[in-house]
Amino acid sequence: MRVLVDTCVWSLSLRRSEAVDRPEVSELIELIRELRVQIIGPIRQELLTGIKSRSQFTSLRDHLRAFPDLELTNPDYESAAEYHNLCRSKGVQGSNTDFLICATAARHKMPIFTTDADFTLFQQHLPILLHRPRST
């Protein structure tokens, strides 16, 4: 089963110093080896935003090109807005990108791999699944 990987997992994995022993990093490596990783454009944009060095930007951009974007459709954006409204009515806040991730994952029936605790709250109200690192 394919897995939609959130920005925070990618970012954690790209940090050289603290990421080495994290189970999320090992799991992302395994998902890449298994050709199960999925990404959407807004996650790609978040990853590339704020990189100061042009050479680092180009290097990361080129590495991320190995992972084609899942196509986003009008119903994804509409579902994301519905999800936002539903969660807000339940007192749960999230970003537009978070709800777009939820909508895309729900449409494709794929779990989301994230370290963002907000997704655990979203899961209480939305038809999403979360991917957890496998035990070693």
Number of C-alpha atoms within 10 A of each C-alpha: 10 16 23 24 24 24 23 17 17 18 13 17 21 15 11 8 9 10 15 14 9 12 16 22 20 17 20 20 14 15 18 14 10 11 13 15 19 20 19 21 14 18 21 20 12 14 20 16 10 9 12 9 9 9 10 12 16 13 11 16 15 11 10 15 10 8 16 13 15 14 10 15 9 8 12 20 18 13 18 22 16 14 23 24 15 16 20 12 10 11 9 15 17 15 11 15 18 21 25 23 26 29 26 24 24 18 14 13 15 19 19 23 25 21 18 13 8 14 21 15 15 23 14 11 13 18 14 21 19 17 15 14 16 10 6 6
